Each structure stands twice: as structure tokens, then as C-alpha cells.
Amino acid sequence: MSKLFINELDLKGKRVFVRVDYNVPFDEQGNITDDARIRATLPTINYLLDEGAKIILASHLGRPGGKVLPEFSLKPVAKRLNRLLNKDVTLAGDCIGSEVKKQVEAMQPEDVLLLENLRFHKGERDNDPVFAKELASLCDVMVQDAFGNCHRAHASMVGMNEEVSQSAAGFLLKREIDYFEKAVNVPSRPVVAIVGGAKVLDKIKIIENLVKKVDKIIIGGAMAFPFLAFNGYGIGKATVDESVAIKVLNINKLAKERGVKIYLPVDFVAADKFDGDAETKLVTFQEVPDNWYALDIGPASTKLFSEAMQNAKTIIWNGPMGAFEIDAFSRGTYSMVESVVTAYALTIVGGGDTDLAFHRMGESYKVSFISTGGGAFLELLEGKELPGVAALTDKPES
């Protein structure tokens, strides 16, 4: 990275503002159901503890819309951090204001203070300079470790950097960027990209970028429909945006010029309705009924895709192979998980549903790296610069 890293900062006794991403899922009783994002920040927090810093953690949770809503409080996160760190973690009553400043002033080295939800203030999402300045007044230096929010130009991601003397990347952020570099910019080849999911308009941009960088692209889920439609095949009740069709033409042309092989499903699990109790049947890609939905890839597709990965040295995956949220249509995604974890390759996985598939199968530990940031990971795949990374302090020229 061309930005400062946490180990290049003088931290002893300093007030260190650490932007983390604790936007974790909860069940109906308010219990955290997956603390992976919290655990991912522990290397940075433990390093700061070892350096004798005063640690101020800050995160958003959900979308409270600039209002103080109890259901979006970070209280359960503070409780979980207490247990993970085996150390008292104090939750502030707010993230700015005189009371918070008093709490910060009273901190001793190795104390950990978690600020209340940043999005309780409208200024966070608006990147309001006054709000950013108030946050910056709490600290001496800033560490950015909220990779999952680095694609957002919010006050704690961008505006604060202009108000602090130094801002550097934490261990989580650096690891995310380093793995992405290994997978996309300086990969071991052949490189296989797997793209699925339903956000066709967004993800078609990813394929446009990846076709310039990889050797093979496997396309599943709703992402496959515009490519099949382009080749004249029926896609059931699915529709294709005209602007996407033009992009497919360009992608196919570029793939042919570069010798990139694009793999599409050859069979589907089709259903008469988008529901778990729907009538289903296995059909080839030429036989999807006009009034049915193609909701998962079939066994012939999983075999084809698995064979396409056999010689891969790098695999990047974003997006499930079907309507993964419905159990009846998750088999294709699960089969792909098995193929990825048995591949002799560097494997990078990003995206909420894709991550969830590995977690549910208990296979997360077999993947080289699972990204903590859905939107940020997508924007990197599109070839975009992340505002939260760009705003960090540049390394001095040697």
C-alpha cells in the first residue's frame, strides 16, 4: 500500500480513533448471530493494547437515519468485545459531545472506549465537516480498519482524515487490500472469477473489469440470464435491461479478443413460482419454460464449473449460483463451495450470501481469505478507488 500502516505510527499513550465496521447481524431477540466482523478487528486492537494506546473504537450499525433508536445501539457489540478481549470495554453514551470528551480525557493507556452508533447523527452519512471535526477532536491519530465501509465517503471515513495529523490503515484493511492485489493485480495464473447473484446492473460492471484481468469467468445466478438471452435462449420470467445487453456484447467481444473463456449454466432448477414450496423441475438451458423461474444451477452446470476450476491457481468468487436464501435453490451454491475449497488455489470470497454459504457448510477455514466488505469488495472488483483508503495519509517518499 502507498498509505501509512499502523506500525508506522507513534502510538504509546496516544488517543487512537479506530474506525471499525461492527455492522453485525442480530436475531429477533437482539443477539449477535455472526461476530466475524468484530473478530476481524482484534489484531488491530491487540496491537494497540501492546503499544499502550488509548483506544477509541467507532462504528455504525444499521440505518437509523440520523435518529437515536435503541434497537441500533452498539451495546451488544460492547458486551461481545468484553468477552473477546477479556477486558472491560466501556460504551459511551454518544459519539460526540462534552460527556464523551470527558470520558476520553479520563482514559488511561490500554483503556478501550466504544463510541455509540455514528449514524445516530446525520452528519456521519452527509460527511459533514463540523461532525468530522468533532470526531477528530477526540484523538491524536486515526486508524482505518472499516474495510466494509471504505466505499462510502462518510465523515468517519473521509472527512476526519483532513482534521487529524495522521491516519493509517489497520491490520484488517491492509490484509483486505493485500489479498485483493494478489488475486487481481498480481495473481498466480490461471485466474478464475466466479460471479453470481441477482444485482445484474451492478455486477455487470464487475465482469467488464474482470474480463481484462482473468483467464476464465464462471457466471451463475441471475447474472447468467443476459448472456443466455444474448445468445438467443429463453430465460423464463426473467427480464434483461437493454443497457445490460449492450454491455454483454462488449464483454463477449473483449473476451474473444483476450482468449478469456466464459462459462454459463447448461441446466437449471426451474420453479413455477419464487417460493420454497414451488413445483420444480430440472431443465436444460434451452428448455426454461416461459412462465417459470430458473432459480438455481443444475448438476451438469456444477460439474462443468468444477472442471473449469481444476487448473486454477487463483479463484475469486462473488455472488451465489441461485436463489440461495431459499433452501430448495441453494444446492448449486453449496456444490460450488465444495469445488472451491478442494481447489489447489488461492481462494478469495466476498459478498454476504457467498460468505454465508461457506459458514453454513463449515468450510470457511478452508478458504484463503473471506472479505469482510460486500460493497467495498464489489467496488474493488469494478476497478474503483475506495474513498476511505484514498483519504489515508500517504507514506513519505523514501
C-alpha positions in Angstrom: 0.0 0.0 0.0 1.1 3.6 -0.6 -0.6 4.7 2.6 0.6 4.7 6.1 0.3 1.5 8.1 -0.5 1.2 11.8 3.1 0.0 12.7 4.5 3.3 11.3 2.7 5.4 13.9 3.9 6.5 17.3 1.1 5.2 19.5 2.4 5.0 23.1 0.0 6.9 25.3 -1.8 8.4 22.3 -5.6 8.7 21.8 -6.2 6.5 18.8 -9.5 6.7 17.0 -10.1 3.4 15.3 -12.9 3.3 12.7 -14.2 -0.3 12.6 -17.2 -2.0 10.9 -19.3 -3.6 13.6 -22.5 -3.6 11.4 -23.2 -7.2 12.5 -26.4 -9.2 12.1 -28.9 -9.7 15.0 -31.7 -12.2 15.7 -35.2 -11.1 16.8 -34.1 -11.2 20.4 -31.3 -8.7 19.7 -28.5 -11.3 19.9 -25.5 -11.1 17.6 -25.7 -14.1 15.2 -22.3 -13.6 13.5 -19.4 -11.8 15.1 -16.9 -12.3 12.3 -16.5 -8.6 11.7 -15.8 -8.0 15.3 -13.2 -10.8 15.5 -11.5 -9.5 12.3 -10.6 -6.2 14.1 -8.9 -8.0 17.1 -5.4 -8.0 15.6 -5.5 -4.2 15.3 -7.0 -3.7 18.8 -4.5 -6.1 20.4 -1.6 -4.3 18.7 -2.8 -1.0 20.1 -3.1 -2.5 23.6 0.5 -3.8 23.3 1.7 -0.3 22.2 0.0 1.3 25.3 -2.5 3.4 23.3 -5.8 4.8 24.5 -8.3 3.1 22.1 -11.4 4.8 20.9 -13.5 2.5 18.7 -16.2 3.9 16.4 -18.7 2.2 14.1 -22.1 2.5 12.5 -24.9 -0.1 12.9 -27.9 -0.3 10.5 -29.6 2.7 9.1 -31.2 4.7 12.0 -31.4 7.8 9.7 -29.7 10.2 12.0 -32.0 9.4 14.9 -31.2 7.8 18.3 -33.0 4.4 18.1 -32.4 1.9 20.9 -32.5 -1.1 18.5 -29.5 0.2 16.7 -27.4 0.7 19.9 -23.9 -0.8 20.0 -24.5 -2.1 23.5 -24.5 -5.8 22.4 -21.2 -5.2 20.5 -19.6 -3.8 23.6 -20.7 -6.8 25.5 -19.2 -9.2 22.9 -15.9 -7.2 22.8 -15.7 -7.6 26.6 -15.7 -11.3 26.2 -13.4 -11.5 23.1 -10.8 -9.2 24.6 -11.2 -10.5 28.1 -11.1 -6.8 29.1 -13.6 -4.1 30.2 -14.9 -2.2 27.2 -16.8 1.0 28.0 -19.7 2.1 25.8 -20.0 5.9 25.5 -23.5 7.4 25.6 -22.8 9.2 22.3 -20.0 9.6 19.7 -19.6 13.4 20.1 -20.3 16.0 22.8 -18.9 17.2 26.1 -19.7 14.0 28.0 -17.8 11.9 25.5 -14.9 14.3 25.7 -14.8 13.9 29.5 -14.7 10.1 29.1 -11.8 10.3 26.6 -9.9 12.7 28.8 -10.2 10.3 31.7 -8.8 7.4 29.7 -5.6 5.6 30.7 -3.2 3.7 28.3 -4.8 0.4 27.3 -8.3 1.6 28.0 -10.9 0.7 25.4 -13.9 3.0 24.7 -16.6 2.2 22.2 -18.5 5.2 20.9 -22.2 4.9 20.3 -23.5 4.4 16.8 -22.1 7.1 14.4 -25.2 7.1 12.3 -27.3 8.4 15.2 -26.0 11.7 13.8 -27.0 12.8 10.3 -23.5 14.4 9.9 -21.9 10.9 9.5 -23.5 10.0 6.2 -23.5 13.6 5.0 -19.7 13.8 5.6 -20.5 17.0 7.4 -17.2 18.8 8.2 -18.4 20.0 11.6 -19.3 16.5 12.7 -16.0 15.2 11.3 -14.1 17.9 13.2 -15.8 16.9 16.4 -14.9 13.3 15.9 -11.3 14.3 15.2 -11.1 16.4 18.4 -11.3 13.1 20.4 -8.0 11.7 19.1 -4.3 12.3 18.3 -4.2 9.9 15.4 -6.7 7.8 13.4 -6.6 4.1 12.2 -8.9 3.0 9.5 -10.0 -0.7 9.8 -13.6 -0.5 8.5 -12.9 -2.0 5.1 -16.6 -2.9 4.7 -17.4 0.8 4.6 -14.5 2.2 2.7 -16.6 2.7 -0.4 -18.6 5.3 1.5 -17.5 8.9 1.6 -18.8 9.5 5.2 -17.4 11.7 7.9 -15.6 9.0 9.8 -14.2 7.5 6.5 -13.1 10.6 4.6 -13.8 13.9 6.4 -12.0 13.1 9.6 -8.7 12.4 7.7 -8.4 16.1 6.9 -8.7 17.0 10.6 -6.1 14.6 12.1 -2.3 14.8 11.9 -2.0 11.2 10.6 -4.4 8.4 9.5 -3.2 4.9 8.8 -4.5 1.5 7.7 -5.1 -1.1 10.4 -4.3 -4.8 10.0 -7.8 -5.8 8.7 -7.8 -3.1 6.0 -4.2 -3.9 4.9 -5.0 -7.6 4.7 -8.1 -6.9 2.5 -6.1 -4.8 0.1 -3.1 -7.1 0.0 -5.2 -10.2 -0.8 -7.1 -8.3 -3.5 -3.8 -7.3 -5.0 -2.6 -10.9 -5.0 -5.9 -12.1 -6.6 -6.5 -9.4 -9.2 -3.5 -7.2 -9.9 -0.5 -9.6 -9.5 -2.1 -13.1 -9.5 -0.8 -16.6 -10.0 -2.4 -17.8 -13.2 -4.7 -19.2 -14.4 -7.2 -16.9 -12.7 -10.9 -18.0 -12.5 -13.6 -15.5 -11.5 -17.0 -16.7 -10.3 -19.7 -14.1 -10.5 -23.3 -14.8 -9.4 -26.1 -13.1 -7.5 -29.1 -11.0 -8.6 -27.8 -7.5 -8.8 -27.2 -7.6 -12.6 -26.9 -3.9 -13.2 -24.2 -3.6 -10.5 -22.3 -6.7 -11.2 -22.2 -6.4 -15.0 -19.6 -3.7 -14.3 -17.5 -6.2 -12.4 -17.5 -8.6 -15.3 -16.5 -5.7 -17.6 -13.4 -5.1 -15.4 -12.6 -8.8 -14.7 -12.6 -9.8 -18.4 -9.5 -7.7 -18.8 -7.7 -9.4 -15.9 -8.7 -13.1 -15.6 -8.4 -16.2 -17.7 -11.9 -17.7 -17.1 -15.2 -16.3 -15.9 -17.9 -18.6 -14.5 -21.3 -16.9 -14.4 -24.3 -18.2 -12.4 -27.4 -16.9 -10.7 -29.4 -14.1 -12.4 -26.1 -12.8 -13.9 -26.2 -15.6 -16.4 -29.6 -14.5 -17.9 -28.4 -11.6 -20.1 -25.6 -13.7 -21.5 -28.0 -16.5 -22.4 -30.6 -14.1 -23.8 -27.8 -12.5 -25.9 -27.3 -16.0 -27.5 -31.0 -16.3 -28.2 -32.0 -18.6 -25.4 -35.2 -18.2 -23.3 -34.8 -17.2 -19.7 -38.3 -17.8 -18.4 -39.8 -15.0 -16.4 -36.5 -13.2 -16.0 -36.0 -9.9 -17.9 -32.9 -8.2 -19.2 -32.3 -4.5 -19.2 -31.4 -3.1 -22.6 -28.3 -1.3 -21.3 -27.0 -4.6 -19.9 -27.5 -6.3 -23.3 -25.1 -3.7 -24.8 -22.5 -4.4 -22.1 -22.8 -8.2 -22.7 -21.9 -7.6 -26.4 -18.8 -5.6 -25.4 -17.8 -8.3 -22.8 -18.2 -11.1 -25.3 -16.1 -9.2 -27.8 -13.3 -8.4 -25.4 -13.3 -12.0 -24.0 -12.8 -13.3 -27.6 -10.0 -10.8 -28.2 -8.2 -11.8 -25.0 -8.9 -15.5 -25.2 -10.9 -15.4 -21.9 -13.3 -18.4 -21.6 -16.8 -17.5 -20.3 -18.7 -20.4 -18.7 -22.6 -20.3 -18.5 -25.0 -22.7 -16.9 -26.1 -25.7 -19.1 -29.0 -26.7 -16.8 -31.3 -25.1 -14.2 -33.7 -26.0 -11.4 -36.8 -24.2 -12.7 -39.8 -23.4 -10.5 -43.4 -22.2 -11.2 -43.1 -19.5 -8.5 -40.4 -17.8 -6.4 -41.1 -19.8 -3.3 -39.8 -22.7 -1.3 -42.9 -24.9 -1.9 -43.0 -24.3 -5.6 -43.2 -27.0 -8.2 -39.8 -27.6 -9.6 -38.1 -29.5 -12.4 -34.7 -29.9 -13.9 -34.3 -28.4 -17.4 -31.5 -27.7 -19.8 -30.6 -24.1 -20.6 -32.6 -24.3 -23.9 -35.8 -25.5 -22.1 -36.6 -23.0 -19.4 -40.5 -22.6 -19.6 -41.5 -19.0 -20.5 -43.8 -18.7 -17.4 -41.3 -20.3 -14.9 -38.3 -19.1 -13.0 -34.7 -20.5 -13.3 -33.8 -20.4 -9.6 -30.6 -22.5 -9.3 -28.0 -24.1 -11.5 -28.3 -27.8 -12.1 -25.9 -30.8 -11.6 -24.5 -30.6 -15.1 -23.6 -26.9 -14.6 -21.9 -27.7 -11.3 -19.8 -30.4 -12.9 -18.9 -28.1 -15.8 -17.9 -25.3 -13.4 -15.9 -27.6 -11.2 -13.9 -28.9 -14.2 -13.3 -25.2 -15.2 -11.6 -24.6 -11.8 -9.4 -27.7 -11.8 -6.3 -26.0 -13.1 -6.9 -22.6 -11.4 -4.1 -21.1 -9.3 -6.3 -18.1 -8.2 -10.1 -18.1 -7.7 -12.2 -15.1 -6.9 -15.9 -15.6 -6.0 -18.7 -13.1 -5.5 -22.4 -14.0 -5.6 -24.4 -17.2 -5.2 -25.5 -19.5 -8.1 -29.2 -19.2 -7.4 -31.9 -18.0 -5.0 -29.7 -19.1 -2.2 -31.9 -17.7 0.5 -34.4 -20.4 -0.2 -33.1 -23.9 0.8 -34.6 -25.6 -2.2 -32.5 -23.5 -4.5 -29.2 -23.5 -2.6 -27.7 -26.8 -3.8 -25.9 -25.3 -6.8 -24.1 -22.8 -4.5 -23.2 -25.5 -1.9 -21.8 -27.6 -4.7 -19.6 -24.7 -5.8 -18.4 -24.2 -2.2 -17.1 -27.9 -2.3 -15.4 -27.3 -5.6 -13.7 -24.1 -4.4 -12.4 -25.5 -1.1 -10.9 -28.5 -2.8 -9.2 -26.5 -5.5 -5.4 -26.2 -5.2 -5.5 -22.4 -5.5 -5.5 -19.0 -3.7 -9.2 -18.5 -3.0 -10.8 -15.1 -2.3 -14.5 -14.9 -1.4 -16.6 -11.7 -1.0 -20.2 -10.9 -0.6 -22.7 -11.6 2.2 -24.6 -14.5 0.6 -21.4 -16.2 -0.6 -19.7 -15.8 2.8 -22.8 -17.3 4.4 -22.7 -20.4 2.2 -19.2 -21.2 3.4 -20.2 -20.5 7.0 -23.2 -22.7 6.8 -21.2 -25.6 5.4 -18.5 -25.1 8.0 -15.9 -24.6 5.2 -14.8 -21.0 5.9 -11.5 -22.2 7.4 -10.6 -23.8 4.1 -10.7 -20.6 2.1 -7.6 -18.4 1.8 -9.5 -15.2 2.5 -13.1 -14.2 3.1 -13.6 -10.4 2.7 -15.5 -8.6 5.4 -16.8 -6.0 3.0 -19.5 -6.7 0.5 -19.9 -3.2 -1.2 -16.3 -2.3 -0.9 -15.2 -5.7 -2.3 -17.5 -5.2 -5.3 -16.1 -1.7 -6.0 -12.6 -3.0 -5.9 -13.7 -5.7 -8.4 -15.1 -2.9 -10.6 -11.7 -1.3 -10.6 -12.8 1.7 -8.5 -10.7 3.6 -5.9 -12.2 3.4 -2.4 -12.7 6.8 -0.8 -11.9 5.5 2.7 -8.5 4.3 1.5 -7.7 7.2 -0.7 -8.2 9.6 2.2 -5.5 8.0 4.4 -2.1 9.7 4.9 0.4 8.9 2.1 3.6 7.2 3.0 6.6 9.6 2.9 8.7 9.3 -0.2 11.9 7.4 0.6 
